[in-house]
Amino acid sequence: MLTVDNINLHYGAAQALRGVSITAPMGKITCVLGRNGVGKTSLMRAVTGQHAVSGGTVTFNGKLLNGMAPYNRAKQGIGFVPQGREVFPLLTVKENLESGYAPVARKDRFIPDDIFSLFPVLNTMLKRRGGDLSGGQQQQLAIGRALVTRPKILVLDEPTEGIQPSIIKDIGRAIQYLRDSTGMAILLVEQYLDFCRELADHVYIMDRGEIVHEGPAETLDTPEARRHLTV
Ligand SMILES: Nc1ncnc2c1ncn2[C@@H]1O[C@H](COP(=O)(O)OP(=O)(O)OP(=O)(O)O)[C@@H](O)[C@H]1O
């Protein structure tokens, strides 16, 4: 289980997170929702080690992650699919997937078949450059690359952003399959309410750097939750 306990995060003098606490249990999909600029990506940066917290703790399966470099967090089982995908445009699909080998033991340096079962298009495009793929295909590649690192928790930052509906469905199915078949924890940041309502076991809503709502996915339909999500 991932436990974020009472964290603060600053960019210089500006505070982006204020006393944020969330948990993401194994075998569950935990979704963090909120409008633009409320701190969702900052929370993901705190979890993956891309930005230091200025207070509080981040632990994964009992191990304190504070101060640990992103590379070492990947070794602990934190797999990250960043906002905007960050696929290497000049590397082939195969090379992009292989870039996930760095944190895994030598014996595990192969591409698990599951990835091609989930996203068959990647298998047919192995020799194509990452930059030549559509946005949806790049998103599938970014998820595949994270899976190559054999994560115990998959952290996804707005995987549906700018993606066509049919591929959003494929990505949703893949996320459910990963939860149900591997028991990994999934931490999902989203602005797309319906996607979260369908997938999430538990939801958090953020506003201005704080958690303002927490509950099962059904609670997204309460007026109190809606109030935090409408512009
Ligand atoms: N590198 C940075 N330097 C300074 N301020 C930043 C930086 N990154 C984010 N911020 C500020 O921190 C706050 C939270 O931003 P963050 O990106 O975490 O929000 P978000 O909810 O993920 O938004 P979005 O949905 O647009 O990605 C915003 O006010 C933003 O302007």
The ligand as a Tripos MOL2 file, in Angstrom:
@<TRIPOS>MOLECULE
LIG
   31    33     1     0     0
SMALL
NO_CHARGES

@<TRIPOS>ATOM
      1 N1          7.4350   23.8430  -11.7110 N.pl3     1 LIG1
      2 C1          6.5940   24.6910  -11.1210 C.ar      1 LIG1
      3 N2          7.0060   25.8890  -10.6470 N.ar      1 LIG1
      4 C2          6.1560   26.7390  -10.0290 C.ar      1 LIG1
      5 N3          4.8400   26.4850   -9.8500 N.ar      1 LIG1
      6 C3          4.3540   25.3240  -10.2990 C.ar      1 LIG1
      7 C4          5.2090   24.3610  -10.9600 C.ar      1 LIG1
      8 N4          4.4340   23.2880  -11.3010 N.ar      1 LIG1
      9 C5          3.1960   23.5840  -10.8680 C.ar      1 LIG1
     10 N5          3.1510   24.7820  -10.2670 N.ar      1 LIG1
     11 C6          1.9600   25.4080   -9.6400 C.3       1 LIG1
     12 O1          1.5010   24.5410   -8.6180 O.3       1 LIG1
     13 C7          0.0720   24.4710   -8.6220 C.3       1 LIG1
     14 C8         -0.3700   23.0290   -8.8060 C.3       1 LIG1
     15 O2          0.0140   22.5780  -10.1040 O.3       1 LIG1
     16 P1         -0.1750   21.0720  -10.5890 P.3       1 LIG1
     17 O3          0.4730   20.9420  -11.9270 O.co2     1 LIG1
     18 O4          0.2510   20.1650   -9.5190 O.co2     1 LIG1
     19 O5         -1.7700   21.0010  -10.7450 O.3       1 LIG1
     20 P2         -2.6650   19.9640  -11.5420 P.3       1 LIG1
     21 O6         -3.8830   19.7690  -10.6930 O.co2     1 LIG1
     22 O7         -1.8930   18.7580  -11.8940 O.co2     1 LIG1
     23 O8         -3.0490   20.7430  -12.8530 O.3       1 LIG1
     24 P3         -3.2780   20.1880  -14.3510 P.3       1 LIG1
     25 O9         -4.5740   19.4670  -14.3140 O.co2     1 LIG1
     26 O10        -3.3330   21.4390  -15.1390 O.co2     1 LIG1
     27 O11        -2.1250   19.3030  -14.6910 O.co2     1 LIG1
     28 C9         -0.3920   25.4050   -9.7360 C.3       1 LIG1
     29 O12        -0.7170   26.6350   -9.1490 O.3       1 LIG1
     30 C10         0.8150   25.5260  -10.6200 C.3       1 LIG1
     31 O13         0.8250   26.7840  -11.2670 O.3       1 LIG1
@<TRIPOS>BOND
     1     1     2 1
     2     2     3 ar
     3     2     7 ar
     4     3     4 ar
     5     4     5 ar
     6     5     6 ar
     7     6     7 ar
     8     6    10 ar
     9     7     8 ar
    10     8     9 ar
    11     9    10 ar
    12    10    11 1
    13    11    12 1
    14    11    30 1
    15    12    13 1
    16    13    14 1
    17    13    28 1
    18    14    15 1
    19    15    16 1
    20    16    17 2
    21    16    18 1
    22    16    19 1
    23    19    20 1
    24    20    21 2
    25    20    22 1
    26    20    23 1
    27    23    24 1
    28    24    25 2
    29    24    26 1
    30    24    27 1
    31    28    29 1
    32    28    30 1
    33    30    31 1
@<TRIPOS>SUBSTRUCTURE
     1 LIG1         1 GROUP 0 **** ****
